[in-house]
Amino acid sequence: MKSVHVVNMAENSRTRRAQRHVVLFNKLRSLGFTSWYYTSRFDHASKRSLSPSSEDFEVDIWIPGYRSHTGIMRMISNCIFAVQLYFCLSKRVSSGDLVIVSSIPTELPFVATLLKVFRKDIEVAIDVRDIWPDSFPGQGVKKSVFSFYCNVLNKLSFRKSDYIVYVNRDFKKFLNSLGVQENKSKYIPLGADLSRWSKSSSNEVSKVSSRFVYVGNFNKQFDLTALGESFLKDNEHELVFIGDGELAEKYHGIVPNANFMGYLKPEEVVAELKECKVGLLPITGKATLPNKIYDYILSGLDILTNSEEVARALSLVPVERLEGTSCYYIRNIVCDRSFIVDYEQVSEDIIEYLNVRKVN
């Protein structure tokens, strides 16, 4: 293997997002590989432009950006990124190289595997951290068209890939539906930066028993109204919202008295969560277990979600609806922790699976 190319449109060294691919990339470089990281200067969370990368190995690909997670401009941005990515990879990828690409947006693995048509001796690994179109919260014609589009690209991409890593055991059903061979996929948890929490943080007792918190983007994939507007308007508990996004104005209208804190630094998020009792986990569509799950569980919070599927995946005991609501309440003590793994360990597991050897 000569070089390794990592592709993630929304995650890089300058974003507040998960750092799974960044840590993996740094680990590969430490093993002596010539490596390139392909990303964009658009922050998926804040919807703002990022400063240019100061590293030569981080390749910034321009996109126009978007305001909505489910709008037409996001699809246009994805396509523009994918076209440029193809030409960037064509210039740098050579015989024996490995390309590691995020499964979303679906255009990215399609471009990476398309390259194999002309460079048959390269290898492509797809990291499945979410599934499109399953996580798309839309409906009707828009949902149908998007589903058809994604399914076509997924079938073409996954069958031509050499390795597949998936972060949720339930994704195995998705891979089976695409006809992916059993021996070319492996479950490796999403991972998190566990150094953000002290060893005792997960056992601390909340100081405010009525304080409910949500961490993340305000978007349609995790729309808080899925928990019920009556719940959000209930004056018996204090609501804390850490984040921002396209639905911010909507939430201000529904719960004007909530504490809207905006985006916080990772260490500030941990400090704030220690003052809360329950983490809110709204799910629309079939979203995977998001990064906020790590925040909630490791900070000792109970979890409230509208998704029975997610509740069953998280809880080690049978789950039931919370009386008077359409939600499920999972106490922190019964939350499954088997998937809570540090990024460093995740990187080592991926490298071992891909059979990457240290360069002498």
Beta strands, then each sheet from edge to edge (+ up, - down):
strand 1: 3-7
strand 2: 34-40
strand 3: 58-61
strand 4: 98-102
strand 5: 123-128
strand 6: 163-166
strand 7: 185-187
strand 8: 211-215
strand 9: 238-242
strand 10: 259-262
strand 11: 278-281
strand 12: 302-305
strand 13: 328-330
sheet 1: 3+ 2+ 1+ 4+ 5+ 6+ 7+
sheet 2: 10+ 9+ 8+ 11+ 12+ 13-
end
